[in-house]
Structures are given as C-alpha cells and as structure tokens.
Amino acid sequence: MTYERLFTSVLLPAYDRVRGRRYVERRRFLDSSQWWSRDRVLDFQWTALKTLLAHAFTSVPYLARKYRAAGIALDDIRCWDDVRLLPPLTRTEVNTHGPELCSTAFTGALLPHATGGSTGAPTRFFRTYESYDWRTAAKDRAYSWTGWRAGQRALYLWGAPLGRVTRGQRWKARLHETVQRQLIVNTFSQDDRLWVDVYARARRFRPTLVVGYVSSLDAFAAFLSRTGRTLPGVTGAIAAAEPLFDVARRRIETGLGVGVFNTYGSREFMSIAAECECRDGLHIQAENLIVETRQAADDGPSEILVTDLHNYGMPFVRYAIGDMGVVKNEACRCGRGLPLLRRLEGRVLDTLRTADGRTVPGEFFPHLLKDIPELAHYRVEQQAIDRLVISAVLNGPLSDRSQSLVRREVTRVFGAGTTCEVRPVTHIPPLPSGKRRVIVGLGG
C-alpha cells in the first residue's frame, strides 16, 4: 500500500472518528460536487444560505439588530436579488462587535483566530470545527487541481510561528508535518544561503508540489535559474498570499520548470478561489462560500463580499474582505460548474531589505502584527536600511508582551542594528502619491 493510499484510506478516516470531525466526508463531497451543473451549485448555495440567514436573524444579536435597523426581515429574502438588500459586514464591525456577532444558539467550540492585517487592519474572529473541515477540504481540493494528491510530499516556502513556541507546540507541529508529508521552510529572511539550504533539503525530501508566497517562489525560482539547478519530481506550484502578476508567473515557471497555479484566500475563510488545470480564472469554492461583488460584473472590478455558509458560531454574511474583483458565471473549459473569479485586484505589499543584503517579504509584518491585540490600523515604512517605523492606530497602550514580541521578531529577521519604532497616530493618511499602501519599502 502506498503512503498516499494509507493516508487517505486509513489515517484521515481514523483521525475523523477519534476527534469527531468530518474532513473526509467533506472532501469526498467536494470532489463530486465540483462537477455539478452551474444550476445545481446555485441550488445548493441557496438552500445553505437560507438556513444560515434563518440562524443569523434569530441568534446573532448584532446582525439581527443591523438588519432590523435597515428595515429587512428574513421573509424579505426570497431570491438572489433580495440578498443585496442585506448591508455588508465590515472589518470594523467584526472587531468592534465581536461577542455580539457570535451565535447565542451555537453550542460547539469557538476557535479564536486572526487575520494578518494585510489591508492595515487586523481582524479577530472565531471559527468552528465544522467550518474548518469545510475550508480545509476546499483547500486540498484546490491543490489537487495541480495533480497533487493528499499524502504526497509538499514543500512550503512559508512563514514561521512568531513569538515563543513551547516544546509541546514544536513537537505537535513536527508530528503534523511528518504525517502530512510537509517540509515547511521559513522564508521571512531571504538570501542565497537560505536558497542553497532549501535546495539541499528539497532534493532530499523530493516534493511533488511547491507552495509559497509569490515573492518567495519568485526568489527561489530566480536562484534556481541563476545557478542552473533543477528540482526533479515537482509537478506543480501553488502561488498564495500575494498577487501573481504575469511576469512573476513566467519567472517562477521557468525556474521551477512546472506550471504555477494561482490561488486566492484569507485567514477568515482559507481557500476562496483557485485556478484549475485550464488556468483561465479562479474557481470559487462555491459549496463553502458565496463570493459576490458590490456592483455588477459589467461595471468592472468591484468590492468583493464573502459569505461563509458553514461558520454557525460567528456567521460572516456579505463580509467586505478588502479586495476588488470581477465574478463571472460563465463556464470553464474544464467542465466544473463552479463560478469563476476572472479578475482580482488585491493588496500589494512591498518587499523590504536588510542591512546585510537579504530581502524580507512584505507578508512578514501582517504575519507578526496579527498577534498584537492593541493594534487597530497600521502602516509599516522602511525609512532607511536600518530603520522601520510602524504608524499605528491603537485601541490602548501597547503591553510589555506586545512591545517585546515586535522588538524580538524584528531583530531576529532584520538584525540587531535595525531599529523599529511603533509610532501612535490617530489615523493613517494616504501616501504623498495618494496610494494607501500598508507595507512601504525603500523608495516607496
């Protein structure tokens, strides 16, 4: 029996039985439902949405009050056009009214989580085990569109846990990575020494799939091209967390020698949409999420709104995620009935530099600052090679723990000679260029 078969037929079902989870059931469902017709997908969404709204109107205090103030009753939502009557949910509302957005009828466990704040405003929220199984199954389905199968080896050019990690947490992470056959490399500090090490470890590990931040994939692929190295056995690459522009896609595909599959996700929902083998738009994970835009697609890119159909602990209904896009209901050549996200205009994070010549992906700071509870909004500017300034709108004074975490992690990544000032402000103004960037590198 191959490990992939052991993993999917024995280990995963056993885990679900022991923990009372439903990942395997959800994954099997999604593998089948992706081939439904568009009408059947819409019928499934509508049934799930009506059930969710009945739950929200009756057991989520803030949403019930918000809809009542807008003059909307549950019976007013009779068709898809009526859904647009519901006022969108904002990040500010989630952070301000978090407890009132939790259902009084939900009796299961609420799992605390936070976004990285790559729009400049971290969001703290709760999810449930049921919603986590849906979103994990959706993510794995998207990865399977590259040809990868659960249980096969995958290399992750990713971030690393920040702050102090206990021995128990480290052991648990290693066990998880071993069983899942994952090699996770921290790429928050990049130079050729890192890539030489990554290459050597990857050759020993022999991954089928490479997953990473776009900037990390791009830098690793450039290293491979420049040094004439190859990674045998890799069949595909997943680009995540940052916008994938055509020029970067070409560089990554040249360096790795495989096709790159773009994905779109967030910490609130994990996988939102992903490219299939046709790579002609991103398929929305429609059985788990409803993704719409504030204006009609014919009007061009518009604000993306997301509804999580399965998080009954803290329902997100028409949540304004902070990105712009165009949703199309046209069919993909692959035959899947899932709608397509044709255009995505997301946030862009500058790459930062260190005094000793390394580069740091802009994603480092959202990854770090999500763990600072006093932070409401921020912008990070690299004003000199050894000076960083975080302009921060605070909910309260920074605790000693928060100050220590920022100092320690910035020093670890950028070096002891780099200063990082947290500068309290009342608001974050646009840059002189008029742009609202969250991470601003040298010369930005």
VEXDREN-2710 file (C-alpha; in Angstrom, 1 decimal):
% VEXDREN-2710
k/r/px/py/pz
1/MET/0.0/0.0/0.0
2/THR/1.4/3.4/-1.0
3/TYR/1.6/6.1/1.7
4/GLU/-1.0/8.2/-0.2
5/ARG/-3.5/5.4/0.0
6/LEU/-2.7/4.7/3.6
7/PHE/-3.1/8.4/4.4
8/THR/-6.4/8.8/2.7
9/SER/-7.9/5.4/3.4
10/VAL/-6.7/4.8/7.0
11/LEU/-5.1/7.7/8.8
12/LEU/-7.5/10.5/7.8
13/PRO/-10.7/8.5/8.5
14/ALA/-9.3/7.3/11.8
15/TYR/-8.5/10.9/12.8
16/ASP/-12.0/11.9/12.0
17/ARG/-13.5/9.1/14.0
18/VAL/-11.4/9.8/17.1
19/ARG/-11.9/13.6/17.0
20/GLY/-15.5/13.6/15.8
21/ARG/-14.6/15.5/12.7
22/ARG/-15.9/15.4/9.1
23/TYR/-13.0/16.3/6.9
24/VAL/-13.1/13.1/4.8
25/GLU/-16.8/13.3/4.3
26/ARG/-16.5/17.0/3.2
27/ARG/-13.6/16.2/0.8
28/ARG/-15.4/13.4/-0.9
29/PHE/-18.5/15.6/-1.3
30/LEU/-16.4/18.4/-2.8
31/ASP/-14.6/16.1/-5.2
32/SER/-18.0/15.1/-6.6
33/SER/-19.9/18.4/-6.4
34/GLN/-17.2/20.3/-8.4
35/TRP/-18.7/18.5/-11.5
36/TRP/-22.3/19.6/-10.8
37/SER/-24.0/21.9/-13.3
38/ARG/-24.0/25.6/-12.5
39/ASP/-27.7/25.5/-11.7
40/ARG/-27.2/22.7/-9.2
41/VAL/-24.4/24.6/-7.5
42/LEU/-26.7/27.6/-7.2
43/ASP/-29.5/25.5/-5.7
44/PHE/-27.1/24.1/-3.1
45/GLN/-25.9/27.6/-2.2
46/TRP/-29.4/29.0/-2.0
47/THR/-30.6/26.2/0.4
48/ALA/-27.5/26.7/2.6
49/LEU/-27.8/30.5/2.6
50/LYS/-31.5/30.4/3.6
51/THR/-30.6/28.1/6.5
52/LEU/-27.7/30.3/7.6
53/LEU/-29.8/33.5/7.4
54/ALA/-32.6/32.0/9.5
55/HIS/-29.9/31.2/12.1
56/ALA/-28.4/34.7/11.9
57/PHE/-31.7/36.6/12.1
58/THR/-32.7/34.7/15.2
59/SER/-29.5/34.0/17.1
60/VAL/-26.8/36.6/16.2
61/PRO/-27.6/39.7/18.2
62/TYR/-25.6/42.2/16.1
63/LEU/-26.7/41.0/12.7
64/ALA/-30.4/40.8/13.9
65/ARG/-30.2/44.4/15.1
66/LYS/-28.3/45.6/12.0
67/TYR/-30.9/44.1/9.6
68/ARG/-33.8/45.3/11.7
69/ALA/-32.3/48.9/11.6
70/ALA/-32.1/48.5/7.8
71/GLY/-35.8/47.5/7.7
72/ILE/-35.1/44.0/6.5
73/ALA/-36.9/40.9/7.7
74/LEU/-36.0/37.3/6.9
75/ASP/-39.1/36.9/4.7
76/ASP/-37.9/39.7/2.5
77/ILE/-35.1/37.5/1.2
78/ARG/-36.9/35.5/-1.5
79/CYS/-34.4/35.4/-4.4
80/TRP/-30.8/36.2/-5.1
81/ASP/-31.5/39.8/-6.0
82/ASP/-33.0/40.2/-2.5
83/VAL/-29.7/39.2/-0.9
84/ARG/-28.3/42.6/-2.0
85/LEU/-30.7/44.2/0.5
86/LEU/-28.5/42.9/3.3
87/PRO/-26.0/45.6/4.3
88/PRO/-22.4/44.3/4.1
89/LEU/-20.4/43.4/7.2
90/THR/-17.2/45.3/7.7
91/ARG/-13.9/44.6/9.4
92/THR/-14.5/47.4/11.8
93/GLU/-17.8/45.8/12.9
94/VAL/-16.2/42.5/13.4
95/ASN/-13.5/44.0/15.6
96/THR/-15.9/46.3/17.5
97/HIS/-18.9/43.9/18.0
98/GLY/-17.2/40.5/18.0
99/PRO/-19.1/39.0/21.0
100/GLU/-22.4/40.1/19.6
101/LEU/-21.6/38.5/16.2
102/CYS/-21.3/35.1/17.9
103/SER/-24.5/33.0/17.8
104/THR/-26.4/32.5/21.1
105/ALA/-27.7/29.2/19.7
106/PHE/-24.4/27.7/18.8
107/THR/-23.2/25.2/21.5
108/GLY/-20.0/23.9/19.9
109/ALA/-16.4/25.1/20.4
110/LEU/-15.4/28.6/19.1
111/LEU/-11.9/28.7/17.8
112/PRO/-10.2/32.1/18.1
113/HIS/-8.2/33.3/15.0
114/ALA/-6.9/36.5/13.5
115/THR/-6.1/37.8/10.1
116/GLY/-2.6/39.1/9.2
117/GLY/-4.0/42.5/8.6
118/SER/-2.5/42.9/5.1
119/THR/-5.0/45.7/4.5
120/GLY/-3.7/47.5/7.5
121/ALA/-6.5/46.5/9.8
122/PRO/-6.1/43.1/11.6
123/THR/-9.4/41.2/12.2
124/ARG/-10.0/38.9/15.2
125/PHE/-12.8/36.4/14.9
126/PHE/-14.0/32.9/15.7
127/ARG/-14.5/29.8/13.5
128/THR/-15.9/26.4/14.3
129/TYR/-14.6/22.8/13.7
130/GLU/-17.3/22.2/11.2
131/SER/-16.3/25.3/9.1
132/TYR/-12.6/24.4/9.5
133/ASP/-13.3/20.9/8.0
134/TRP/-15.1/22.5/5.0
135/ARG/-12.3/25.0/4.3
136/THR/-9.5/22.5/4.7
137/ALA/-11.3/20.1/2.3
138/ALA/-11.8/23.0/-0.1
139/LYS/-8.1/24.0/0.1
140/ASP/-7.0/20.4/-0.5
141/ARG/-9.3/20.1/-3.5
142/ALA/-7.8/23.2/-5.0
143/TYR/-4.3/21.8/-4.5
144/SER/-5.4/18.6/-6.2
145/TRP/-6.1/20.6/-9.4
146/THR/-2.3/20.8/-9.8
147/GLY/-2.2/17.0/-10.0
148/TRP/-1.1/16.7/-6.3
149/ARG/-2.8/14.1/-4.1
150/ALA/-3.3/14.1/-0.3
151/GLY/-0.4/12.2/1.2
152/GLN/2.1/13.3/-1.4
153/ARG/5.1/15.4/-0.4
154/ALA/4.8/19.2/-0.5
155/LEU/7.4/21.9/0.1
156/TYR/6.1/25.1/1.7
157/LEU/8.1/28.4/1.3
158/TRP/6.2/30.0/4.0
159/GLY/6.3/31.9/7.2
160/ALA/7.1/30.6/10.7
161/PRO/5.3/30.8/14.0
162/LEU/6.3/34.0/15.8
163/GLY/6.8/34.5/19.4
164/ARG/7.8/31.8/21.9
165/VAL/7.0/28.3/20.8
166/THR/6.7/25.7/23.6
167/ARG/8.3/22.3/23.3
168/GLY/4.8/20.7/23.1
169/GLN/3.8/23.0/20.3
170/ARG/7.0/22.3/18.4
171/TRP/6.5/18.5/18.8
172/LYS/2.9/18.7/17.7
173/ALA/3.9/20.8/14.6
174/ARG/6.6/18.3/13.7
175/LEU/4.2/15.3/14.1
176/HIS/1.7/17.1/11.9
177/GLU/4.2/17.9/9.2
178/THR/5.6/14.3/9.2
179/VAL/2.1/12.7/8.9
180/GLN/1.1/15.2/6.2
181/ARG/4.5/14.9/4.5
182/GLN/5.2/18.6/4.5
183/LEU/8.5/20.4/4.5
184/ILE/7.8/23.9/5.8
185/VAL/10.6/26.5/5.4
186/ASN/10.6/29.9/6.9
187/THR/11.3/32.4/4.1
188/PHE/10.9/35.6/6.1
189/SER/14.7/36.2/5.7
190/GLN/16.0/35.6/2.2
191/ASP/19.4/35.4/0.7
192/ASP/21.4/32.8/-1.4
193/ARG/22.4/30.9/1.8
194/LEU/18.8/30.3/2.5
195/TRP/18.1/29.1/-1.0
196/VAL/21.2/26.8/-1.0
197/ASP/19.8/25.2/2.2
198/VAL/16.3/25.0/0.8
199/TYR/17.5/23.3/-2.4
200/ALA/19.6/20.7/-0.5
201/ARG/16.7/19.9/1.8
202/ALA/14.2/19.8/-1.1
203/ARG/16.4/17.4/-3.0
204/ARG/16.5/15.0/0.0
205/PHE/12.7/15.5/0.6
206/ARG/11.6/15.0/-3.0
207/PRO/8.4/17.1/-3.1
208/THR/5.7/16.7/-5.7
209/LEU/4.3/20.2/-5.0
210/VAL/5.8/23.5/-4.1
211/VAL/3.6/26.0/-2.2
212/GLY/4.6/29.5/-1.3
213/TYR/4.2/33.2/-1.1
214/VAL/4.6/34.7/-4.6
215/SER/7.7/36.6/-3.6
216/SER/9.3/33.5/-2.1
217/LEU/8.5/31.4/-5.1
218/ASP/9.9/34.1/-7.4
219/ALA/13.1/34.5/-5.4
220/PHE/13.7/30.7/-5.2
221/ALA/13.0/30.2/-8.9
222/ALA/15.4/33.1/-9.7
223/PHE/18.1/31.3/-7.7
224/LEU/17.4/28.0/-9.5
225/SER/17.7/29.7/-12.9
226/ARG/20.8/31.7/-12.0
227/THR/22.7/28.6/-10.6
228/GLY/21.5/26.1/-13.2
229/ARG/19.7/23.9/-10.6
230/THR/16.6/21.9/-11.0
231/LEU/14.1/20.1/-8.7
232/PRO/13.2/16.7/-10.2
233/GLY/9.8/15.2/-9.4
234/VAL/8.0/18.5/-8.8
235/THR/4.8/18.6/-10.9
236/GLY/3.2/21.9/-9.9
237/ALA/3.5/25.0/-7.8
238/ILE/0.8/26.9/-5.8
239/ALA/1.2/30.7/-5.5
240/ALA/-0.5/32.2/-2.5
241/ALA/-0.9/35.2/-0.2
242/GLU/0.3/37.8/-2.7
243/PRO/-0.8/39.0/-6.2
244/LEU/0.6/36.9/-9.0
245/PHE/1.4/39.0/-12.0
246/ASP/2.2/37.6/-15.4
247/VAL/5.9/38.5/-15.3
248/ALA/6.3/36.7/-11.9
249/ARG/4.4/33.7/-13.2
250/ARG/6.7/33.3/-16.1
251/ARG/9.9/33.6/-14.0
252/ILE/8.6/31.0/-11.5
253/GLU/7.5/28.6/-14.2
254/THR/10.9/29.0/-15.9
255/GLY/12.9/28.4/-12.6
256/LEU/10.8/25.5/-11.3
257/GLY/10.1/24.0/-14.7
258/VAL/6.4/23.5/-13.9
259/GLY/3.1/25.3/-14.2
260/VAL/2.1/27.8/-11.5
261/PHE/-1.5/27.7/-10.1
262/ASN/-2.7/31.0/-8.7
263/THR/-4.9/30.9/-5.5
264/TYR/-6.9/33.5/-3.6
265/GLY/-7.6/33.1/0.1
266/SER/-7.7/34.8/3.5
267/ARG/-7.4/33.8/7.1
268/GLU/-11.1/34.5/7.6
269/PHE/-12.0/31.8/5.0
270/MET/-8.8/30.0/3.9
271/SER/-9.2/29.0/0.3
272/ILE/-11.6/31.3/-1.5
273/ALA/-10.8/30.6/-5.2
274/ALA/-8.1/28.8/-7.2
275/GLU/-7.0/28.0/-10.7
276/CYS/-7.8/24.6/-12.2
277/GLU/-5.7/23.0/-14.9
278/CYS/-7.0/25.4/-17.5
279/ARG/-5.7/28.4/-15.6
280/ASP/-8.3/30.7/-17.1
281/GLY/-9.7/32.3/-14.0
282/LEU/-10.0/31.2/-10.4
283/HIS/-12.8/28.7/-9.4
284/ILE/-14.7/29.9/-6.4
285/GLN/-15.2/27.4/-3.6
286/ALA/-18.9/27.8/-4.0
287/GLU/-20.1/24.9/-1.8
288/ASN/-18.3/26.6/1.1
289/LEU/-18.6/30.3/0.3
290/ILE/-20.7/32.7/-1.6
291/VAL/-18.5/35.3/-3.4
292/GLU/-20.1/38.3/-4.9
293/THR/-19.2/41.9/-5.8
294/ARG/-20.9/45.0/-4.6
295/GLN/-21.6/46.1/-8.2
296/ALA/-22.5/44.0/-11.2
297/ALA/-19.6/42.4/-13.1
298/ASP/-20.3/44.5/-16.2
299/ASP/-19.3/47.6/-14.2
300/GLY/-15.7/46.4/-13.9
301/PRO/-13.8/45.4/-10.7
302/SER/-15.9/46.0/-7.6
303/GLU/-15.5/45.3/-3.8
304/ILE/-15.6/41.6/-3.0
305/LEU/-18.2/40.4/-0.5
306/VAL/-17.9/36.9/1.1
307/THR/-20.5/34.8/2.9
308/ASP/-19.3/31.7/4.8
309/LEU/-22.0/29.1/4.6
310/HIS/-20.8/26.9/7.4
311/ASN/-19.5/29.0/10.2
312/TYR/-22.5/29.0/12.5
313/GLY/-20.5/30.1/15.6
314/MET/-19.7/33.5/14.2
315/PRO/-21.5/34.0/10.8
316/PHE/-19.9/36.2/8.2
317/VAL/-22.6/37.4/5.9
318/ARG/-21.6/39.6/2.9
319/TYR/-18.3/40.4/4.5
320/ALA/-16.3/43.1/2.8
321/ILE/-12.8/41.5/2.6
322/GLY/-10.9/44.5/1.3
323/ASP/-10.2/43.3/-2.3
324/MET/-11.7/44.1/-5.7
325/GLY/-12.6/41.7/-8.4
326/VAL/-14.9/40.5/-11.2
327/VAL/-17.1/37.4/-10.7
328/LYS/-18.3/35.6/-13.9
329/ASN/-20.9/32.9/-14.1
330/GLU/-19.6/31.6/-17.5
331/ALA/-18.4/28.0/-17.8
332/CYS/-14.8/27.0/-17.7
333/ARG/-13.4/24.6/-20.3
334/CYS/-12.6/22.1/-17.5
335/GLY/-16.3/21.3/-17.1
336/ARG/-16.6/22.3/-13.5
337/GLY/-19.8/24.1/-12.5
338/LEU/-18.0/26.4/-10.0
339/PRO/-18.2/30.1/-10.8
340/LEU/-15.1/32.0/-11.8
341/LEU/-13.3/34.9/-10.3
342/ARG/-12.0/36.4/-13.5
343/ARG/-10.1/39.4/-12.1
344/LEU/-8.7/40.0/-8.7
345/GLU/-7.2/43.3/-7.6
346/GLY/-5.8/42.7/-4.2
347/ARG/-3.4/44.4/-1.8
348/VAL/0.2/44.8/-2.8
349/LEU/2.9/44.5/-0.1
350/ASP/6.4/45.9/-0.8
351/THR/9.5/43.8/-0.3
352/LEU/11.8/45.0/2.5
353/ARG/15.6/44.8/2.7
354/THR/18.1/44.2/5.5
355/ALA/21.5/45.9/6.1
356/ASP/23.4/42.7/5.2
357/GLY/21.7/42.4/1.8
358/ARG/18.9/40.0/2.5
359/THR/15.2/40.6/1.4
360/VAL/12.1/40.2/3.6
361/PRO/8.7/39.6/2.1
362/GLY/6.2/42.3/3.0
363/GLU/4.0/39.5/4.4
364/PHE/6.3/39.3/7.4
365/PHE/4.6/42.3/9.1
366/PRO/0.9/41.2/8.7
367/HIS/2.0/37.8/10.0
368/LEU/3.6/39.4/13.0
369/LEU/1.1/42.2/13.8
370/LYS/-1.9/39.9/13.8
371/ASP/-0.7/38.9/17.3
372/ILE/-0.7/42.5/18.6
373/PRO/-4.2/42.9/20.1
374/GLU/-3.9/46.6/20.8
375/LEU/-3.5/47.3/17.0
376/ALA/-6.5/48.6/15.1
377/HIS/-4.8/50.0/11.9
378/TYR/-1.2/50.3/10.8
379/ARG/1.3/51.1/8.1
380/VAL/4.9/50.0/8.0
381/GLU/7.5/52.1/6.3
382/GLN/11.2/51.3/5.8
383/GLN/12.7/54.8/6.1
384/ALA/16.3/53.6/5.9
385/ILE/18.1/50.4/5.5
386/ASP/18.3/50.1/9.3
387/ARG/15.1/52.0/10.3
388/LEU/11.5/50.8/10.3
389/VAL/8.5/52.9/11.5
390/ILE/5.1/51.4/12.3
391/SER/2.4/54.1/12.3
392/ALA/-0.3/52.6/14.5
393/VAL/-3.8/53.5/15.5
394/LEU/-4.1/51.7/18.9
395/ASN/-7.0/50.5/20.9
396/GLY/-4.9/51.0/24.0
397/PRO/-1.3/51.3/25.2
398/LEU/1.0/48.5/23.9
399/SER/1.5/45.9/26.6
400/ASP/5.1/44.8/27.6
401/ARG/4.3/41.5/25.8
402/SER/3.4/43.2/22.6
403/GLN/6.4/45.5/22.6
404/SER/8.7/42.6/23.4
405/LEU/7.3/40.5/20.6
406/VAL/7.8/43.2/18.0
407/ARG/11.3/44.0/19.1
408/ARG/12.4/40.4/19.3
409/GLU/11.0/39.3/15.9
410/VAL/12.1/42.4/14.0
411/THR/15.7/41.9/15.5
412/ARG/15.6/38.2/14.6
413/VAL/14.7/38.9/10.9
414/PHE/16.3/42.2/10.2
415/GLY/19.3/42.1/12.5
416/ALA/20.3/43.8/15.8
417/GLY/21.3/47.0/14.0
418/THR/17.8/47.8/12.8
419/THR/15.5/50.0/14.9
420/CYS/11.7/49.6/14.8
421/GLU/9.6/52.4/16.2
422/VAL/5.9/52.0/16.9
423/ARG/4.5/55.5/16.4
424/PRO/1.0/56.0/17.8
425/VAL/-1.2/58.1/15.4
426/THR/-4.9/58.9/15.3
427/HIS/-5.3/58.0/11.6
428/ILE/-3.3/56.6/8.7
429/PRO/-3.3/59.2/5.9
430/PRO/-2.6/58.3/2.2
431/LEU/1.0/58.5/1.0
432/PRO/2.0/61.6/-1.0
433/SER/1.3/59.6/-4.2
434/GLY/-2.3/59.2/-3.0
435/LYS/-2.0/55.4/-2.6
436/ARG/-3.0/53.6/0.6
437/ARG/-0.2/51.0/0.9
438/VAL/0.3/49.0/4.1
439/ILE/4.0/48.0/3.7
440/VAL/6.2/50.6/2.1
441/GLY/9.8/49.7/1.1
442/LEU/12.8/51.9/0.5
443/GLY/12.0/54.5/-2.2
444/GLY/8.2/53.8/-1.9
END
